[in-house]
Amino acid sequence: MRRLPLSALQPGTRALPPRAAHYLTKVLRAREGDPLEVFDPHTGATAAARVMAISNEVTIAIESVRMVESAPPVVLVQGYPKGDKLGDIVRDATELGATLIVPAICARSIARPDDKRGQSRAERLATIAAEAARQCGRARAPEVSAPMALDDALALACEHAAHRFLLWERATAPLGKDLAAVEVARGVAFAIGPEGGFTDEEVAAAEAAGFATRSLGKTILRTETAATAVLGAHAILGS
């Protein structure tokens, strides 16, 4: 079934904006009469629809809209990495059930976007999350915040999740047993450092904020690998 992200869903006939029309006809290769599913990645609304006309503009008919129940909070506090890694992390985190992704500027973060670049980057990452939601069948994409200081990111995670873990290469307690005991409905948050990991001072601040330091095993994982590993483990154990 073709799926198209579309905001402000309402029943009835609707002309698609140019970007959505291009995506539907050129990428999804839809034709007149084809059925599809439309969903609002920001609200979780979803509806069956049908392509009515493809001419100067593309119109679709949307049937009754239903809301998908919100998933329990799964928060990823991700130390801001270098290059394009953050886009890959957002894509994987969307597929693995994250509901909130918070890029955190850490002491060892190499990339440090200013406010303007950070907001622009957040908008691009939200687009990546919406596309990943379309591909994996989610009705609601995770929220992706603008980059913020690590202390602020940890505080935001505390507002959403009762279970909070900071993954640290020098931790001695394994995460596995804790994951198995998580009360999913109360929310869970994971904090992962950038390349180079967290400093001792950052670990102490996280522990003071209620994060338990845990290990993912004997080997040191890359920051993008750690995010996928911990969210994948939680997705399996929490399902």
N, C-alpha and C positions, 0 to 999 in steps of 0.2 A: 504494500500500500504506500502510495506517495504521501509524504508528510511535508507540510509547509508552515514555517513559523509566521505568525501574523498577530499583531497586537489588536487590542480592543475588539474582541470577537462579539458579534451580534448576529442573530438569525436574519436571513434575507439575502438579497442579491447585492453584490459588492464589487466595485471595480478595484483591481489590485494596483498598488503603487508600482512605478516602473521597475524598481529593483526586484520586488516579489514576482512581478509578471515575467521578467526576464528569467528569473530562477526557475519558475514553474515550467515555462515553455522551452527554454534552452538547456537547462541542466537536468530537470526531471523529465523533459520531453513529453509533457502532458498534451492531450488533444481534447477537442470539444467532446463533452459527454463523459470524460474520465472521472472516476471518483477519486477523492483524496481526503486526507485528514488534515485539518488545520488546528494549530495549537498556539496559545499565547505563552511564550517561555517565561514571562514575568509573573503571570498570575496562576498558571496551571489550568486555565480554561482550555477545553478541547471540543471539537465538533466535527461531524461528517460534513463533507461538502462535495460539490460537483462543478466541473468546468462548464460554463454556459456558453461563452463566446470568446474567440481569439481573433481580434481584428486590430483596429487602431488601439484598443485597450483590451485587457483581459478581464472578464467578469466571471465570478464564481457564485454559486448559490450555497449559503451556509444553513445547515439545519440547526436543530435545537442545541444549545451550548450547555455543556456540563462542566462542573468543577471537579478536578482531581484532588483528593484529600492530600493535605500537606504531609510530607515525609518528616520523620523525626530529625532534629538537627544533627548534621554531620559537618563540622567546621574544620577547614584546613588553614592553619596559619603557616604560610609558606615564606621562608626567608628568600628575599628577592634575589634571583639568580642572574647570571650574565647571559647575554645573547638572547636567543629566541626560546630558551627552555621553558619560560613561564607559559607560553601558549600551549606547549605540549603537556605541561602539568595540568593546566585548566581542562584541556580536552580529556585527558585520562581521568581526572577527578570527577568530571561530569558523568562519564560512563560508569564510574564506581560509586556514585551516589552522594557525592558532596552536595550540601545545600548552601554553603557559604564558603567562599575562598577569599582569604585576606592576605595579600602580598605585604610582607613586613620588611622594612628597611632595618637591617641588622648591622652590628659593628663590622662584620666581615663581608657585607654585601659590596660587590664591586660596582654594580649598576645602581645609580641613585637618581632616579628621575625627579625633576622639580614638579611643582603642583600642576602646571599646565600639561607637561608631558605625561605625568602620572594619570591625570584624568583622561587624556586621549588614549593612553594605553589601556585603562580600565574599560573604556568603551569598545576597543578592539577585542579585548579578552571576553567581554560579554557577548560579542558576535560569535566568537569561537565557541563559547559555551552553548549558545542557542543552536548552532549548527551541530555540535556534538549531541545535544539533546534530541535533535531531529533524527540523527543517525541511529542512536541507541534506543529510541522509543520512549524517552521521558517526556512528560507533558510540561514540566516546569524545569527550566535551567537553573543552575545554582546562581546565587547573587555573587558577583565579583566586585569587591570594594576597590576603591582607589588605594594605592600604596600608602602605608602609614608607618609610623615608628613602631618598633616591636612592642614597647610597653602598651601602646594604644591597641595594637592588634590582640595582645593577650587579654586586655580588659574587655574587648568586644567579644572574644571567644567565651569569656566567663559569663556574659549575659545570655548566651545561647545554650551552653552545655554544662551539665553537672559533672560529667566525667572528662578529665583533662590530662593529656599526656604530652610530654616533651621528649622527642626522640633524640638521644645523645649517644655518641659513640663510646663515651666513657662510663655510661650507666652500667650497672651490674645486674639489675633486676630485669628479667625478660618481660616483654609486653604480652605474650600469649595468654597467660592465665587471667590477666586483667581484662583483655578483650572478651574472653569467654564469659566474664561476670558483668559486663556492661549492661545496664538497664537502658535499652535502646530508646525508649520513649523520653528519657530524661536528657538525651543529647550527649554527643561525644565530640571532643575537639583534639586535634593533633597538631603539634607545633614541630616544624622541620626547619633546620637551619639552611643557610645558603652554602655555597662552596666554602670550605674551611670550617663549617659548623658554627656552633654557638660559643661565645666566650664564657669563662667561668662566672663573670658578673651577670650575664644574661641568663644563665642557668639558675643562679641564685634568685634573680628577680622573678623568673617563671615559677620557681618553687614557692616563693612568697605569695604568688598570685593563685596558688592552688593546683599547679601542674605537677604531676608526678613524673620524674625522669625515668625513662625506660629504654631498653635496648631492643634492636631488631635482629640481633645475632652477632656472631663473632667477626664477620666481615664489615668493613666500612662501605656503606652504599653511597652512590652519588645522590645528590639532593632530589633529582627527578625520579630516581629509582625508589628512594625511600618513600616518597609520596604515593607512588603506585602500589608499593608493597603493603603499606599500612592500611590504605583505603581498601585494597583488595582483600586483605585479611578480615577487616571489619565487615565488608560486604558479605563475605561467606559466613562468618560467625554470627552476624546480626540478622541474617535472613530467616 
